[in-house]
Amino acid sequence: MQKLLLGDLCYEFSRHNKPRLHIQSGEQVMVETEDAFSGQIRTKDDKRDKTAMPYSNPVNGPITVEGAEPGDALGVRIDAIHPHLGQCATYTGNPRQMCEWLGSDVVSNDHVCPIRNGLIYWSDEITIPYEPMLGCIGTAPHWGVPTTGPAGPHGGNMDLVETCPGNKIYLPVSVPGAYLYLGDAHAAMGDGELSASGLEMASETTITVELIKGKKLACPRIESDAEIISVASGAPTERAIAEAYARLILWMEEDYGWDRWKAYDLLTHVGKISIGYYQAGSVGAKIAKSYL
């Protein structure tokens, strides 16, 4: 197994960066990542300081894949996500869209939470199950250089709880080598990532990367043992929901032989959605494999 150790922090999904690791299809890789706060919150006395470090969500990479060409896809199985420091951190910032009801005088609540024996010690009274996921994973597009702020057809900062160990993330290849990046690991996160901060942690993430030749994707996909999930990102969220479901219908038609209008009918009754950071509009539309 190859290892990609943490290097300079990177905040873009760029095809212009020098590759940091080159792998073959089927290889397993352990990737070190920094937390979304760029390592600023390590103790109870630390504060998130955007004047010193304005960017968020650093990723590690790029990883290039032998033989990957535009029009292919990567299948990235997340094998494990371990905390690098045995802890995670979070803070409450501006409530943004909720200021209408809550006001804007939010109390800063930066705090560090130990992780032990499968539990996150959020406070002396409350523990949260350790359920890690990646906020950011994506490939470089062939035009433009998206930052790690938004998500898009390339993947990016999707912040979906389904990007977790045991699941496979399908991403489009838009440039030779694919240029895969990942980071922004969370020890846990609720749907919608309400304060724009999960339980952020530096991680050691192990992935297995498969090259799928000739599988052109218009958007990221996720597959678990029980579900298939199509992802769309953008605002307003209502449009992202519609696109995610439409992409899921086309996936059912292409790979499972469904008539699209029967799939449309079925999803009306059994479809489910997952929401990333609520203001960014990443949506996963899901159906249980038992229906397929």
Backbone bond lengths (Angstrom), bond angles and torsions (degrees), N, CA, C in turn:
res aa  C-N    CA-C-N  psi(-1)  N-CA   C-N-CA  omega(-1)  CA-C   N-CA-C  phi
1 M - - - 1.466 - - 1.524 109.68 -
2 Q 1.333 115.95 129.90 1.461 120.09 176.16 1.532 109.88 -81.53
3 K 1.332 115.13 158.99 1.457 121.51 178.44 1.523 109.62 -127.55
4 L 1.316 115.28 135.95 1.458 121.22 174.17 1.521 107.42 -113.46
5 L 1.336 115.59 102.02 1.448 120.79 -178.14 1.523 110.55 -77.18
6 L 1.324 114.80 159.83 1.458 119.66 -178.42 1.520 110.26 -65.15
7 G 1.322 116.58 131.11 1.457 121.81 175.83 1.512 109.52 -119.08
8 D 1.328 116.91 -146.45 1.459 120.71 176.07 1.525 109.86 -61.13
9 L 1.332 116.92 139.63 1.455 120.28 -179.47 1.527 110.21 -68.61
10 C 1.318 115.79 137.05 1.460 122.72 -175.50 1.519 108.68 -124.12
11 Y 1.332 116.46 137.08 1.458 121.00 -175.12 1.536 112.33 -125.05
12 E 1.319 116.81 22.15 1.461 121.64 -179.21 1.529 110.14 -140.65
13 F 1.326 115.07 151.75 1.464 122.37 171.30 1.531 106.94 -98.88
14 S 1.331 114.55 82.09 1.456 120.01 -168.24 1.526 111.75 -113.59
15 R 1.317 115.58 137.07 1.468 122.51 172.58 1.523 111.31 -79.76
16 H 1.340 117.48 -7.20 1.464 121.52 -176.49 1.529 112.64 -89.73
17 N 1.330 118.18 -12.53 1.456 120.52 -179.70 1.525 111.34 -76.43
18 K 1.308 115.73 147.75 1.460 120.39 178.19 1.528 108.90 -69.92
19 P 1.337 118.29 129.35 1.463 119.88 178.84 1.528 111.62 -57.72
20 R 1.333 115.94 138.52 1.455 121.38 179.81 1.527 112.10 -98.35
21 L 1.333 116.49 -16.62 1.461 120.51 179.74 1.527 108.34 -157.38
22 H 1.337 115.61 139.42 1.468 120.62 177.23 1.519 107.67 -120.09
23 I 1.332 116.66 130.00 1.456 120.66 -175.63 1.525 111.09 -130.14
24 Q 1.318 114.98 165.32 1.455 123.31 172.72 1.531 109.12 -96.71
25 S 1.320 116.43 156.03 1.460 120.30 173.92 1.525 109.66 -58.75
26 G 1.321 116.28 134.69 1.458 121.72 179.93 1.505 114.39 94.85
27 E 1.338 117.84 -6.94 1.462 120.49 -179.11 1.525 111.81 -76.42
28 Q 1.328 114.03 148.01 1.457 121.86 173.22 1.525 108.70 -100.71
29 V 1.331 115.70 139.29 1.460 121.76 -176.31 1.518 109.51 -135.55
30 M 1.329 117.24 136.86 1.456 121.86 169.79 1.523 107.86 -99.63
31 V 1.326 115.94 124.92 1.462 122.14 -176.02 1.523 109.63 -118.05
32 E 1.341 116.39 123.70 1.458 120.26 173.13 1.524 109.73 -83.00
33 T 1.327 116.44 137.19 1.462 120.21 177.44 1.523 110.30 -133.27
34 E 1.319 115.77 150.80 1.464 122.36 174.16 1.530 108.44 -89.83
35 D 1.338 116.99 163.30 1.459 118.52 -179.64 1.527 111.14 -78.66
36 A 1.325 115.30 172.26 1.468 120.75 -174.80 1.516 113.16 -65.07
37 F 1.350 117.23 -20.00 1.465 121.33 179.96 1.522 111.87 -90.33
38 S 1.319 117.12 12.06 1.472 122.15 -179.35 1.526 111.93 57.83
39 G 1.329 115.67 30.07 1.462 120.98 175.68 1.511 115.22 79.82
40 Q 1.334 117.85 14.85 1.469 119.47 -176.29 1.523 113.94 -77.48
41 I 1.325 118.72 -23.68 1.461 120.52 -176.05 1.522 108.41 -113.03
42 R 1.344 115.53 98.59 1.458 121.54 -178.88 1.535 112.08 -116.06
43 T 1.342 116.91 -25.57 1.455 121.61 -179.87 1.524 109.23 -131.30
44 K 1.327 115.96 171.02 1.468 120.84 -178.02 1.523 112.59 -65.30
45 D 1.335 117.20 -17.07 1.467 120.39 -178.65 1.522 113.41 -94.21
46 D 1.336 117.18 -6.29 1.466 120.47 -178.06 1.522 111.00 -80.51
47 K 1.331 115.12 152.20 1.457 121.46 177.66 1.519 109.62 -129.89
48 R 1.334 115.48 147.79 1.457 120.44 172.84 1.515 107.99 -71.04
49 D 1.331 117.35 120.11 1.460 122.81 -175.78 1.522 108.41 -122.21
50 K 1.327 116.05 97.97 1.468 120.22 -177.47 1.524 112.48 -76.19
51 T 1.340 118.06 -12.22 1.466 118.85 174.47 1.522 110.62 -73.39
52 A 1.331 116.53 -31.81 1.468 120.42 177.84 1.517 112.15 -87.24
53 M 1.332 116.94 -35.87 1.463 122.21 -179.34 1.526 107.40 -138.18
54 P 1.341 117.35 88.15 1.465 119.61 -171.58 1.521 114.35 -73.07
55 Y 1.338 117.61 -20.86 1.454 119.27 -172.71 1.519 111.52 -92.51
56 S 1.325 115.54 159.63 1.457 122.09 178.01 1.523 109.82 -129.33
57 N 1.301 114.88 164.10 1.469 123.12 173.30 1.530 114.16 64.52
58 P 1.330 119.18 54.60 1.466 118.39 175.76 1.526 111.14 -64.45
59 V 1.324 115.63 145.08 1.463 122.01 178.15 1.527 109.16 -120.62
60 N 1.315 115.85 159.98 1.463 121.91 175.80 1.519 108.50 -107.97
61 G 1.309 115.68 143.29 1.451 122.65 -178.01 1.513 109.32 142.21
62 P 1.330 116.32 -168.96 1.460 126.10 4.26 1.527 113.58 -84.29
63 I 1.336 113.81 151.06 1.456 122.84 170.27 1.519 107.13 -103.11
64 T 1.312 116.81 126.73 1.460 119.79 176.50 1.524 109.66 -103.05
65 V 1.331 115.10 149.62 1.460 122.05 -174.77 1.529 108.86 -117.46
66 E 1.294 116.58 126.93 1.468 122.75 -179.16 1.528 110.22 -56.68
67 G 1.329 115.90 127.36 1.457 121.52 175.08 1.504 115.92 83.83
68 A 1.335 118.62 -3.24 1.464 120.72 -179.33 1.521 110.02 -72.27
69 E 1.323 116.61 129.21 1.454 122.98 -179.26 1.523 109.75 -133.78
70 P 1.338 116.78 156.91 1.463 119.00 176.49 1.526 111.08 -52.86
71 G 1.316 115.54 136.36 1.452 121.15 -176.17 1.514 113.61 97.79
72 D 1.340 117.39 -8.08 1.463 121.83 173.20 1.527 109.41 -92.34
73 A 1.312 115.86 -177.58 1.465 121.92 174.87 1.523 109.36 -139.02
74 L 1.316 115.65 156.33 1.458 121.85 170.06 1.526 108.67 -107.24
75 G 1.320 115.39 138.24 1.454 121.53 168.38 1.518 107.40 -108.49
76 V 1.322 117.47 110.25 1.471 122.00 -175.37 1.528 108.34 -107.96
77 R 1.316 116.15 104.91 1.464 120.01 176.90 1.524 108.79 -84.80
78 I 1.316 116.22 127.70 1.464 120.68 176.12 1.519 107.50 -87.39
79 D 1.311 115.99 110.66 1.460 120.80 -176.52 1.519 112.27 -85.61
80 A 1.320 117.63 -38.34 1.468 121.06 -177.79 1.518 109.56 -164.10
81 I 1.326 116.14 149.32 1.466 123.15 172.15 1.524 107.22 -133.29
82 H 1.329 116.28 112.17 1.456 121.32 -178.89 1.532 110.12 -112.82
83 P 1.343 117.59 142.27 1.469 119.15 175.85 1.522 110.43 -68.20
84 H 1.315 116.15 131.17 1.460 120.86 -178.35 1.526 112.02 -73.99
85 L 1.336 116.68 -29.56 1.462 121.40 -174.99 1.523 113.19 -117.24
86 G 1.330 117.56 2.86 1.453 119.48 -178.33 1.514 113.77 72.51
87 Q 1.325 116.96 21.49 1.454 120.83 -179.15 1.518 109.81 -156.65
88 C 1.331 114.82 167.22 1.462 121.59 173.24 1.525 107.45 -138.31
89 A 1.316 116.37 169.71 1.466 120.64 -177.37 1.519 109.72 -140.65
90 T 1.311 115.24 155.88 1.459 120.24 177.36 1.528 109.15 -152.18
91 Y 1.319 115.65 163.60 1.465 119.29 172.57 1.517 109.33 -156.18
92 T 1.314 115.75 156.99 1.453 120.61 177.75 1.518 108.70 -103.32
93 G 1.308 115.51 122.38 1.461 121.22 177.49 1.516 110.33 -106.23
94 N 1.308 115.59 -156.82 1.463 122.66 -179.74 1.528 110.06 -57.53
95 P 1.360 118.38 127.66 1.474 119.53 179.43 1.520 114.50 -72.38
96 R 1.317 118.05 -0.30 1.460 123.69 171.01 1.523 112.43 50.44
97 Q 1.331 118.39 -113.74 1.461 119.93 -173.04 1.523 112.82 -62.05
98 M 1.328 118.15 -19.26 1.463 120.81 -178.66 1.524 113.11 -87.48
99 C 1.334 117.29 -1.13 1.469 119.98 179.53 1.529 111.65 -58.44
100 E 1.332 116.46 -28.87 1.473 120.26 179.40 1.519 111.39 -56.27
101 W 1.325 116.62 -34.12 1.466 120.83 -176.63 1.535 112.75 -107.51
102 L 1.333 116.87 -31.92 1.459 119.97 -174.00 1.519 114.13 -99.64
103 G 1.347 116.89 -16.19 1.452 120.15 -171.30 1.517 109.87 82.87
104 S 1.320 116.37 176.50 1.465 120.89 -175.98 1.524 113.22 -113.94
105 D 1.343 117.51 3.64 1.463 120.30 -176.61 1.533 110.67 -88.01
106 V 1.330 115.36 50.68 1.455 120.48 -177.85 1.528 110.23 -65.39
107 V 1.321 116.09 140.30 1.458 121.79 176.99 1.523 108.67 -82.74
108 S 1.321 117.32 124.83 1.459 120.53 178.30 1.519 109.27 -63.11
109 N 1.319 115.95 131.31 1.462 120.02 -173.35 1.524 109.79 -135.62
110 D 1.342 116.60 54.21 1.450 119.82 175.04 1.520 108.69 -66.67
111 H 1.323 117.34 128.15 1.451 117.26 173.78 1.526 111.12 -154.28
112 V 1.336 113.36 155.49 1.465 122.28 -177.25 1.518 107.91 -107.20
113 C 1.334 115.26 137.93 1.463 121.15 -175.65 1.528 109.49 -122.63
114 P 1.325 118.35 119.68 1.464 120.21 175.27 1.527 111.09 -64.91
115 I 1.328 115.09 150.84 1.469 121.88 175.18 1.525 107.32 -119.61
116 R 1.340 115.82 119.27 1.460 120.50 -179.25 1.524 110.03 -145.34
117 N 1.329 115.40 134.60 1.469 121.50 171.50 1.529 112.45 52.86
118 G 1.321 115.40 42.44 1.455 119.73 176.13 1.510 115.13 77.19
119 L 1.335 117.35 13.92 1.461 120.95 179.81 1.520 110.74 -129.94
120 I 1.323 115.46 147.50 1.457 123.27 174.22 1.523 107.38 -105.30
121 Y 1.320 116.54 122.66 1.463 120.71 -177.70 1.527 108.87 -89.99
122 W 1.337 114.66 85.71 1.468 122.07 -175.87 1.528 110.94 -69.27
123 S 1.323 116.07 -33.38 1.470 121.66 175.26 1.527 107.03 -155.39
124 D 1.325 115.66 -179.30 1.465 119.53 177.69 1.525 111.52 -65.95
125 E 1.329 116.46 -24.72 1.456 120.43 -175.59 1.532 113.41 -102.07
126 I 1.315 117.57 -23.67 1.464 120.47 -169.99 1.526 110.68 -122.78
127 T 1.331 115.46 129.28 1.460 121.53 169.62 1.518 108.73 -115.49
128 I 1.323 115.41 151.43 1.461 123.30 -179.46 1.522 107.48 -123.89
129 P 1.332 118.76 136.47 1.466 119.62 177.90 1.527 111.51 -60.30
130 Y 1.327 115.69 138.47 1.462 121.29 175.52 1.520 108.36 -74.17
131 E 1.330 116.63 107.75 1.469 123.26 -179.05 1.528 107.69 -132.47
132 P 1.329 117.57 78.90 1.464 120.59 -170.55 1.516 113.31 -71.68
133 M 1.318 114.92 154.75 1.461 122.88 175.47 1.520 108.48 -156.12
134 L 1.322 115.89 166.31 1.461 122.05 176.08 1.520 109.63 -101.34
135 G 1.329 116.41 126.88 1.454 119.29 173.81 1.513 112.05 -73.86
136 C 1.346 116.78 -36.94 1.468 121.74 -175.24 1.519 111.11 -121.90
137 I 1.312 116.39 127.95 1.461 122.90 167.47 1.524 106.72 -156.65
138 G 1.326 116.04 134.73 1.449 117.85 -177.97 1.515 112.17 -175.44
139 T 1.313 114.91 172.34 1.458 123.38 176.50 1.518 109.43 -114.38
140 A 1.319 116.68 165.41 1.466 120.56 -178.79 1.524 110.60 -81.93
141 P 1.315 118.22 131.28 1.467 120.23 174.09 1.527 111.43 -74.51
142 H 1.325 115.29 164.63 1.476 119.67 -177.46 1.525 112.04 -82.74
143 W 1.329 116.74 -11.57 1.474 120.36 -178.22 1.527 107.36 -143.05
144 G 1.330 115.66 133.48 1.452 119.85 -177.78 1.518 111.31 79.51
145 V 1.327 114.68 165.52 1.467 121.07 -179.28 1.528 108.17 -133.33
146 P 1.332 117.76 90.83 1.464 119.50 179.23 1.520 111.80 -68.51
147 T 1.311 115.68 146.36 1.462 121.19 176.25 1.531 109.41 -85.13
148 T 1.332 115.20 178.42 1.457 120.57 177.12 1.528 111.94 -84.90
149 G 1.332 117.11 13.28 1.462 120.03 174.63 1.517 112.52 -80.02
150 P 1.342 118.96 -61.18 1.465 120.27 -178.38 1.527 111.87 -91.45
151 A 1.304 115.39 171.17 1.463 122.35 169.10 1.523 108.23 -111.32
152 G 1.326 115.78 170.68 1.448 119.78 -179.61 1.520 110.65 -171.12
153 P 1.335 117.20 -163.81 1.467 119.87 -179.69 1.524 113.76 -60.38
154 H 1.324 116.61 -21.21 1.474 120.88 178.98 1.526 112.46 -81.06
155 G 1.317 117.97 -7.53 1.466 123.10 -169.96 1.514 108.19 103.56
156 G 1.343 117.57 -120.40 1.453 120.62 176.55 1.513 112.16 94.86
157 N 1.321 115.71 -146.70 1.464 122.17 -174.53 1.533 109.86 -83.31
158 M 1.328 116.24 69.61 1.465 121.05 -175.65 1.524 112.18 -76.67
159 D 1.344 117.46 -32.75 1.472 121.77 177.78 1.525 112.25 53.34
160 L 1.315 117.11 46.63 1.456 121.79 176.66 1.523 109.16 -106.02
161 V 1.318 116.74 135.80 1.460 120.17 -176.74 1.525 112.07 -66.03
162 E 1.327 117.20 -15.49 1.470 120.42 -179.68 1.530 113.37 -78.23
163 T 1.334 118.46 -7.97 1.474 119.57 174.09 1.525 107.92 -83.38
164 C 1.313 115.20 68.69 1.456 122.00 -168.20 1.528 110.79 -131.67
165 P 1.327 117.64 166.70 1.461 120.59 179.13 1.524 112.44 -54.79
166 G 1.324 114.97 136.80 1.456 121.72 -178.07 1.506 113.76 97.62
167 N 1.328 117.78 -18.78 1.452 121.41 -179.07 1.521 111.40 -100.38
168 K 1.339 115.21 157.04 1.456 121.47 178.01 1.527 108.77 -113.44
169 I 1.327 115.88 130.63 1.458 122.70 179.77 1.528 107.94 -103.72
170 Y 1.321 117.47 124.36 1.459 122.14 178.19 1.525 108.96 -100.53
171 L 1.328 115.88 126.50 1.460 121.77 -175.97 1.522 110.32 -128.22
172 P 1.335 116.79 146.34 1.468 118.64 178.60 1.518 112.13 -73.55
173 V 1.316 116.64 148.38 1.466 122.57 170.31 1.519 107.26 -101.32
174 S 1.323 116.37 118.67 1.471 121.09 -176.69 1.516 113.35 -114.44
175 V 1.354 116.90 -14.16 1.462 121.71 179.35 1.527 108.10 -136.92
176 P 1.324 118.37 153.61 1.467 119.95 177.80 1.532 111.52 -54.87
177 G 1.319 116.63 129.53 1.455 121.90 -178.71 1.514 114.08 94.11
178 A 1.305 117.58 -19.34 1.476 126.36 177.47 1.525 113.60 79.70
179 Y 1.341 119.49 -40.51 1.470 122.86 179.96 1.537 110.72 56.43
180 L 1.319 114.64 75.75 1.459 123.15 -177.93 1.527 110.07 -90.38
181 Y 1.340 115.84 135.00 1.462 123.45 176.48 1.532 108.81 -129.31
182 L 1.336 116.30 152.60 1.463 119.47 173.53 1.527 110.18 -155.35
183 G 1.332 115.15 157.80 1.460 121.14 179.62 1.516 111.27 170.48
184 D 1.344 116.07 -161.25 1.467 122.31 177.62 1.525 111.07 58.56
185 A 1.329 117.28 48.85 1.463 120.48 179.30 1.531 110.73 -72.02
186 H 1.312 115.73 142.68 1.459 122.90 176.11 1.518 108.67 -119.31
187 A 1.321 116.70 140.14 1.462 120.66 173.03 1.523 110.86 -73.27
188 A 1.306 116.43 -27.21 1.463 123.83 174.39 1.520 107.37 -169.46
189 M 1.340 116.06 159.97 1.458 120.51 177.72 1.520 108.80 -160.52
190 G 1.311 116.66 138.86 1.454 120.86 173.35 1.513 110.70 -84.41
191 D 1.319 117.25 159.16 1.464 120.78 177.20 1.524 109.86 -58.41
192 G 1.315 116.55 131.13 1.457 121.57 177.29 1.514 114.91 94.86
193 E 1.346 117.98 -12.44 1.478 122.42 -179.93 1.530 110.13 38.07
194 L 1.312 115.65 68.07 1.457 123.73 -164.07 1.524 114.38 -54.52
195 S 1.342 118.29 -45.35 1.465 119.95 -176.41 1.525 112.14 -94.60
196 A 1.342 116.41 11.17 1.469 122.62 -176.12 1.518 112.42 69.23
197 S 1.335 117.20 12.06 1.459 121.96 176.25 1.518 108.88 -136.07
198 G 1.331 116.04 120.44 1.449 119.00 169.04 1.519 108.59 -82.54
199 L 1.321 116.22 -164.45 1.464 121.40 171.20 1.515 106.03 -85.55
200 E 1.331 114.08 86.16 1.460 122.58 -166.98 1.529 111.08 -76.86
201 M 1.337 115.65 141.07 1.464 117.88 -179.05 1.518 111.85 -150.20
202 A 1.324 114.94 147.99 1.455 120.67 164.85 1.526 107.14 -69.04
203 S 1.339 116.59 142.23 1.456 118.47 -171.55 1.514 112.90 -137.27
204 E 1.309 113.76 163.99 1.450 123.93 164.63 1.524 105.61 -118.63
205 T 1.323 115.74 102.74 1.460 121.78 -173.81 1.520 109.83 -106.96
206 T 1.319 116.02 127.81 1.456 121.49 179.62 1.526 109.20 -106.21
207 I 1.328 116.01 127.86 1.459 122.50 -178.46 1.525 110.05 -129.64
208 T 1.302 116.19 156.32 1.464 122.85 168.85 1.518 107.36 -121.11
209 V 1.325 116.57 127.39 1.459 121.78 -172.13 1.524 109.93 -110.53
210 E 1.322 115.86 125.85 1.467 122.90 177.93 1.520 109.31 -115.37
211 L 1.316 117.27 131.85 1.462 121.93 173.89 1.521 108.45 -90.02
212 I 1.333 116.37 128.39 1.465 122.19 179.35 1.523 107.34 -114.14
213 K 1.304 116.33 104.53 1.466 121.11 -175.09 1.532 110.79 -71.52
214 G 1.336 114.69 138.63 1.454 121.34 173.18 1.512 115.57 69.91
215 K 1.325 118.48 14.30 1.468 121.86 179.85 1.519 108.45 -102.17
216 K 1.308 116.49 88.80 1.460 120.76 -177.05 1.525 109.89 -81.06
217 L 1.326 116.06 125.85 1.457 121.44 -177.98 1.521 110.64 -114.47
218 A 1.327 115.56 140.05 1.460 120.86 175.97 1.518 111.89 -91.26
219 C 1.336 117.00 -15.13 1.466 121.21 -177.89 1.517 108.33 -159.64
220 P 1.323 117.40 163.19 1.465 119.18 176.67 1.526 111.83 -65.65
221 R 1.330 114.10 152.53 1.454 121.45 174.08 1.526 108.52 -131.54
222 I 1.319 115.48 154.50 1.461 121.81 176.67 1.515 108.04 -131.70
223 E 1.326 115.46 139.52 1.459 119.78 177.49 1.522 109.31 -130.14
224 S 1.338 115.56 129.13 1.463 121.55 172.95 1.524 107.82 -112.08
225 D 1.318 116.50 -179.79 1.461 119.50 176.02 1.520 111.19 -62.63
226 A 1.330 116.82 -27.77 1.462 120.54 -171.45 1.517 114.56 -109.82
227 E 1.347 119.09 -19.62 1.462 120.80 -171.32 1.528 111.74 -140.58
228 I 1.331 115.42 158.98 1.460 121.25 162.22 1.525 107.22 -114.56
229 I 1.332 115.33 144.46 1.468 121.69 -170.22 1.520 108.62 -137.41
230 S 1.312 116.72 124.51 1.456 121.94 176.13 1.520 108.97 -104.62
231 V 1.334 116.64 138.92 1.467 121.24 -171.85 1.521 110.62 -115.83
232 A 1.321 115.77 134.84 1.463 122.18 171.21 1.517 108.00 -135.11
233 S 1.317 116.10 150.04 1.470 121.05 -177.04 1.514 110.23 -135.67
234 G 1.325 115.37 144.40 1.458 120.47 176.27 1.511 110.79 144.75
235 A 1.308 115.19 166.75 1.455 121.53 179.84 1.540 109.12 -114.68
236 P 1.318 118.47 146.51 1.461 126.22 -0.30 1.524 111.81 -72.40
237 T 1.323 115.94 158.72 1.459 121.06 -177.14 1.523 111.41 -60.28
238 E 1.336 117.40 -31.57 1.465 119.82 179.10 1.528 111.11 -57.36
239 R 1.332 116.38 -38.77 1.464 119.61 179.35 1.530 110.43 -69.87
240 A 1.340 116.91 -39.07 1.453 119.78 178.27 1.523 110.92 -63.22
241 I 1.336 117.53 -38.59 1.465 120.72 176.84 1.527 109.98 -61.40
242 A 1.324 116.71 -46.73 1.462 120.03 -179.52 1.519 111.13 -62.21
243 E 1.334 117.44 -44.20 1.459 119.42 -179.45 1.523 111.40 -66.25
244 A 1.337 117.42 -41.87 1.465 120.07 -179.45 1.521 110.69 -60.70
245 Y 1.319 117.33 -42.76 1.461 119.82 177.64 1.532 111.12 -67.19
246 A 1.329 117.42 -40.49 1.462 119.84 178.62 1.526 110.84 -62.15
247 R 1.334 116.72 -42.58 1.470 120.21 177.92 1.531 110.85 -64.98
248 L 1.334 116.85 -34.88 1.453 120.12 177.15 1.528 110.82 -66.48
249 I 1.314 117.33 -41.22 1.467 121.18 176.91 1.525 110.72 -60.07
250 L 1.337 116.92 -43.83 1.463 120.04 179.40 1.522 111.48 -66.36
251 W 1.326 117.38 -34.36 1.474 121.48 175.68 1.528 109.82 -64.40
252 M 1.332 116.88 -44.78 1.466 120.88 177.72 1.525 111.08 -61.05
253 E 1.311 116.66 -38.43 1.463 121.08 179.21 1.528 111.35 -68.65
254 E 1.332 116.32 -45.95 1.456 121.24 -174.42 1.523 113.15 -70.93
255 D 1.318 116.84 -45.59 1.469 120.21 -171.20 1.522 114.20 -102.38
256 Y 1.331 117.48 -18.65 1.465 119.50 -175.73 1.519 113.22 -120.74
257 G 1.335 117.82 1.49 1.460 121.10 173.27 1.514 115.81 76.71
258 W 1.327 116.82 17.07 1.458 119.83 -179.77 1.532 111.36 -77.07
259 D 1.316 116.99 142.85 1.460 121.48 163.93 1.523 107.69 -68.20
260 R 1.312 117.20 132.11 1.464 119.18 -172.32 1.519 113.44 -61.80
261 W 1.340 116.53 -32.74 1.466 117.68 -176.58 1.525 111.47 -79.42
262 K 1.322 117.25 -29.14 1.464 119.38 171.86 1.534 110.29 -68.94
263 A 1.350 116.16 -37.98 1.465 119.84 176.20 1.524 110.40 -63.55
264 Y 1.317 116.04 -41.54 1.471 121.80 177.41 1.524 110.34 -58.14
265 D 1.325 116.65 -44.82 1.463 121.76 178.51 1.529 110.38 -63.26
266 L 1.347 117.02 -48.95 1.467 119.99 -176.96 1.524 111.75 -61.42
267 L 1.331 116.87 -44.27 1.464 120.17 -178.06 1.524 111.98 -63.45
268 T 1.311 117.07 -27.04 1.461 120.17 176.06 1.527 111.13 -58.12
269 H 1.340 116.10 -28.03 1.456 120.33 -173.65 1.533 113.47 -105.56
270 V 1.331 117.41 -27.71 1.468 118.81 -173.70 1.522 113.36 -125.29
271 G 1.323 118.40 -3.88 1.457 120.83 -179.52 1.522 111.89 -68.88
272 K 1.316 115.87 150.58 1.460 122.20 177.17 1.524 108.69 -132.96
273 I 1.329 116.28 158.86 1.457 119.93 179.16 1.524 110.29 -128.15
274 S 1.335 114.55 152.64 1.451 123.49 172.99 1.523 107.00 -123.61
275 I 1.316 116.46 140.29 1.466 121.36 -175.59 1.524 109.56 -117.38
276 G 1.341 116.77 127.65 1.454 121.30 170.14 1.518 109.89 -79.31
277 Y 1.336 116.92 -156.41 1.465 119.40 179.94 1.528 109.40 -51.03
278 Y 1.330 116.84 122.20 1.457 121.60 -165.93 1.531 113.18 -61.63
279 Q 1.326 117.40 -30.12 1.461 119.24 -177.06 1.525 112.17 -80.26
280 A 1.344 117.09 -20.48 1.467 120.63 -177.07 1.517 112.49 -89.67
281 G 1.329 117.60 -24.01 1.455 119.72 172.49 1.503 116.35 81.79
282 S 1.346 119.86 32.27 1.460 120.90 172.60 1.522 109.16 -86.90
283 V 1.327 115.10 130.26 1.459 121.51 -175.15 1.522 109.34 -131.19
284 G 1.335 116.50 134.74 1.454 121.85 169.48 1.513 108.63 -108.90
285 A 1.344 117.06 121.86 1.466 122.09 175.45 1.516 107.89 -98.64
286 K 1.360 117.54 131.64 1.453 121.58 -166.27 1.525 111.67 -128.88
287 I 1.338 114.17 149.78 1.440 121.09 167.18 1.510 109.09 -140.92
288 A 1.326 116.71 141.97 1.454 121.63 177.95 1.527 109.74 -69.00
289 K 1.321 116.05 139.17 1.468 121.20 179.94 1.526 111.57 -62.75
290 S 1.317 117.40 -23.43 1.463 119.71 -179.33 1.524 112.09 -61.61
291 Y 1.343 117.24 -22.64 1.459 120.68 178.50 1.516 112.63 -84.40
292 L 1.306 117.26 -15.28 1.463 119.92 -171.61 1.527 112.81 -85.31
